[in-house]
Structure formats: C-alpha cells, structure tokens
C-alpha cells in the first residue's frame, strides 16, 4: 500500500475485532513500562499488553485511518518522536520494527523487534513474540485460537479464482509477496499484479487497468468519495463497470489481528447477492 510504503480504507457491516480474555496481572518478570515505537508495533502492544503497562505509543497510534487499534489507544500516552519524551516515559521495554536506533542516554530498555508481516503465519508469530515478551503468552495464544477458528469458517474459494487488483490513489497497485496478496489468495482471488508480472508496488494507468479487465477492484474505503486528484481517477467512468470491494486501509497497513476482519469482509462482499 502507498501508506505502508511511506509510513513503514468502509463497506459492509464491520464486526468487532477478536478479543482474548484478560490475562492475570503481570508478574515480577513482566515489563511494567512498555513503549511502542511505531504504528505496527502499537497494534500488537494494544492487543496484548495491559493498559497499565503501556507507557507510550507512537504518534499514529490514535489515528483510525492508519491504526486498526486506534480506539484502544484512547487515553494512553502518545509520544511524538521526541527523544526527551521517550526518556520521560522511562520504559523498561520498547517494541519496534527492526532498525530502531534506541534511546540516547539513561537506562537502556529491553528491545523487542517485530519484523513486518506479509502473511498470516507471520502475524501469528508476531503475536506470540509480543505476547511472551509482555508477560501475556496465554492472551496471545487465546487470540490466535480465536483468529484461526474464524478463518476456518471462511470458504477458501469465495473468489472463485477471479482476478482482483488492489488499486489505490494515483493508480498504485499492490503486488505479490505482500499482506494484501496473502489476503487475496486466502479468499480465492488472483492478484492482477502477479498476472502482469508487476513488482510489490507499481502504477497502472486507467487505460492499462481497463485493458487488463480484472473481475474486481479492491479499494480503500477512504477513497469512496473524491477528495483530491489522487482519488478522482478511481471514480473515472472507465472503471464504473468493474465490481468494487472496499476495505479500510487500517486493516491491511500492518500485519495485525484485523487481517481476520479483512478476510471476513471480502468474503461477505463477494457472496452478497449470489
């Protein structure tokens, strides 16, 4: 996605994200002050840590257009990229993407690195790593079981092998080897980008998209209305007859439990009216 490339959209009824039962209060070995250093780490921490453990979240944590766990972030400290603010938070653990540079001065916290997740198994692994690190391994396992159960109920052939393009503002298209591609395959869709031999992120003109004749366009919910020139092209008359599937960007920008919501919603939209 464009947002993912720059930083590291809602049709159908939305369902609550899977929530595991609360675990016991963290013991002596569990971190007491956790800071999340980026958007994707925020969502893992918000799903798994106790609110009382969270000493700070990244500046995008409460933005619902980017963070699928924004509602959980309300009332929690937001650290706006200030080294001084991070020092004041005085964390004993930082959860971050690989490459985080660490803190300058003061006591150095334990660092938990969580790589990007481009497949569902990778999401599961991240949840287990952060669950164990935060002292809530049981909570992570309960969440994984709930996610597995919900995905198991979905038909793997809902898309019937039809071709779909994840098409974004300014004509960007998401390719294979991505979380969106994994999501397409799970619900029985074929990624147009793969058919065309396109890279992870490419641009396709309106003329090229029309000539490719995809069965579906998957669009970010935020682009359902024309807001600027970037979104205007997605409403061009040339695309009018291609069926649209809509997803919030926040469900796919990071590998998070909201992957399940995205899969359920795609299936619901494709099977509606059959």
TAKADA-V317655 format. One record per backbone hydrogen bond with DSSP energy under -0.5 kcal/mol. CO is the residue of the C=O (numbers start at 1). NH is the residue of the N-H. E is the energy in kcal/mol with one decimal. If there is no record, write none. Layout:
BEGIN
co->[CO,CO]
nh->[NH,NH]
e->[E,E]
END
This chain:
BEGIN
co->[1,2,3,4,9,9,27,33,33,34,34,35,38,39,40,41,42,43,44,45,50,50,51,53,53,56,57,58,60,62,63,63,66,67,69,69,70,70,71,73,77,77,78,79,81,82,83,84,85,86,86,87,92,93,94,94,95,96,97,103,107,110,110,111,112,113,116,119,120,121,122,123,124,125,126,127,128,129,130,131,131,132,133,136,137,138,139,140,141,142,143,144,145,146,147,148,149,150,151,155,157,159,162,163,163,164,165,165,166,168,169,171,172,173,178,179,180,181,182,183,184,185,187,188,190,190,191,191,192,193,194,200,202,205,206,207,208,209,209,210,215,216,217,217,218,219,220,221,228,229,230,231,232,233,236,237,239,241,243,245,247,248,249,249,250,254,256,257,257,258,259,260,261,262,263,264,265,266,267,268,271]
nh->[5,6,7,8,248,250,30,92,93,55,56,95,42,43,44,45,46,47,48,49,53,54,54,34,55,36,79,61,63,64,66,67,68,70,72,73,73,74,74,76,57,79,80,81,83,86,87,88,89,90,91,90,110,35,96,112,37,114,100,105,109,94,112,113,96,115,118,123,124,125,126,127,128,129,130,131,132,133,134,135,136,135,31,140,141,142,143,144,145,146,147,148,149,150,151,152,153,153,154,158,160,162,190,215,216,192,167,218,174,171,172,204,168,202,182,183,184,185,186,187,189,188,159,161,164,192,194,195,196,198,197,175,173,209,210,211,212,213,214,213,243,165,219,245,167,247,223,224,232,233,170,234,235,236,239,240,242,243,217,219,221,251,252,253,68,256,259,260,261,262,263,264,265,266,267,268,269,270,271,272,274]
e->[-2.2,-2.1,-3.0,-2.4,-0.5,-1.0,-1.0,-2.5,-1.5,-2.9,-1.2,-2.5,-2.4,-1.3,-1.1,-2.5,-2.9,-1.4,-1.5,-2.7,-1.7,-0.7,-1.0,-3.5,-0.7,-2.4,-3.2,-1.7,-1.7,-0.8,-1.7,-3.3,-0.6,-1.3,-0.7,-0.9,-0.9,-0.6,-0.8,-2.2,-1.7,-0.5,-0.6,-1.3,-0.6,-2.1,-2.0,-2.3,-2.1,-1.0,-0.5,-0.6,-2.0,-2.5,-0.5,-3.0,-2.7,-2.5,-1.2,-0.7,-0.5,-2.9,-0.5,-0.6,-2.4,-0.5,-0.5,-1.5,-2.2,-2.2,-2.1,-2.3,-2.1,-2.3,-2.5,-2.6,-2.4,-2.2,-2.2,-0.5,-3.1,-0.8,-0.6,-2.1,-2.4,-2.3,-2.1,-2.6,-2.4,-2.0,-2.4,-2.9,-2.3,-2.0,-2.5,-2.3,-0.8,-0.6,-1.4,-1.0,-1.3,-2.1,-2.8,-1.9,-1.7,-3.1,-1.2,-3.0,-1.6,-1.6,-1.1,-2.9,-3.1,-2.0,-2.2,-2.3,-2.5,-2.3,-1.9,-1.4,-2.9,-1.2,-2.3,-2.2,-3.1,-0.5,-0.6,-1.7,-2.2,-2.9,-0.9,-3.7,-3.0,-2.5,-2.8,-2.2,-1.7,-1.1,-0.6,-0.6,-0.6,-1.6,-0.6,-2.9,-1.6,-2.3,-2.1,-1.9,-1.8,-1.0,-2.1,-0.9,-1.6,-1.4,-2.2,-1.4,-1.5,-0.6,-2.2,-3.2,-2.2,-1.6,-1.8,-1.7,-0.6,-1.1,-2.2,-1.7,-0.5,-2.3,-2.3,-2.7,-2.5,-2.3,-2.2,-2.3,-2.3,-2.4,-2.2,-1.1,-1.8]
END
